[in-house]
Amino acid sequence: MLYLIAYDIADPKRLAQVAKTCEDFGVRVQYSVFECHLDPDDFDTLWLTLLDIINEKEDRLVAYKLDTRLAKETLTAGIMVCSEKVVCY
């Protein structure tokens, strides 16, 4: 399953931890957005790890579960955030 993870983290230390955790599970497509192709167990692991990092009173974390067939219909424009991993549909 494809998950789109987005976040807005107030504290720089937590921000770095969230970004590193997301990098371990997916590919950065925007500065605070990751695409993660995960099975349900791996998603649960990622989500619980992120919940342990964030402060729910200051931060925002969102996960969108997407149909991978629809990813082929995604439109993009502009520059891509540099990443060692490359996503091609």
C-alpha positions in Angstrom: 0.0 0.0 0.0 1.2 3.5 -0.7 1.1 6.0 2.2 1.7 9.7 1.9 3.1 11.0 5.2 3.2 14.8 5.8 4.2 16.7 8.9 4.7 20.1 10.5 7.0 19.9 13.5 7.6 22.9 15.7 10.9 21.8 17.4 14.0 21.4 15.2 15.2 18.3 17.2 11.9 16.5 16.8 11.8 17.6 13.2 15.1 15.9 12.5 13.9 12.8 14.3 10.7 12.6 12.3 12.5 13.2 9.0 15.1 10.5 9.7 12.4 8.1 10.7 10.5 8.8 7.5 13.6 8.4 5.4 14.0 4.9 6.9 10.6 3.9 5.5 10.1 5.9 2.4 11.2 8.5 -0.1 11.1 12.3 0.4 9.0 14.0 -2.3 8.7 17.4 -0.6 10.6 18.8 2.4 8.0 17.5 4.9 6.2 14.9 2.7 7.2 11.3 2.1 5.9 8.5 -0.1 6.1 5.1 1.7 5.3 1.8 0.1 4.6 -0.3 3.1 2.6 -3.4 4.2 0.2 -2.7 7.1 2.6 -4.0 9.8 5.4 -1.7 8.6 3.1 1.2 8.5 2.0 0.5 12.0 5.6 0.5 13.1 6.3 3.8 11.4 3.2 5.5 12.7 3.8 4.4 16.3 7.4 5.5 16.1 6.4 8.9 14.8 3.8 9.2 17.5 6.5 8.6 20.1 8.5 11.5 18.7 6.0 14.2 18.1 4.4 16.5 20.6 0.7 16.4 19.8 0.1 19.8 21.4 2.6 21.5 19.1 3.1 19.3 16.0 0.9 17.9 13.2 1.3 14.5 11.5 -0.9 13.2 8.7 -0.9 9.9 6.8 -2.9 9.4 3.7 -3.5 5.8 2.5 -3.5 5.8 -1.3 -4.3 3.3 -4.0 -1.0 2.6 -5.8 -2.9 2.5 -9.1 -3.8 6.1 -8.7 -0.1 7.1 -8.2 0.3 6.7 -12.0 -2.2 9.6 -12.4 -0.3 12.0 -10.1 0.7 15.3 -11.6 3.8 17.2 -10.6 5.5 20.4 -11.5 8.6 22.2 -10.5 11.8 20.9 -9.0 12.1 17.8 -7.0 13.7 17.7 -3.6 17.0 15.9 -3.8 16.9 12.3 -2.6 19.2 9.3 -2.9 16.2 7.2 -3.6 14.3 7.9 -6.9 10.6 7.3 -7.4 9.5 6.7 -10.9 5.9 5.7 -11.9 
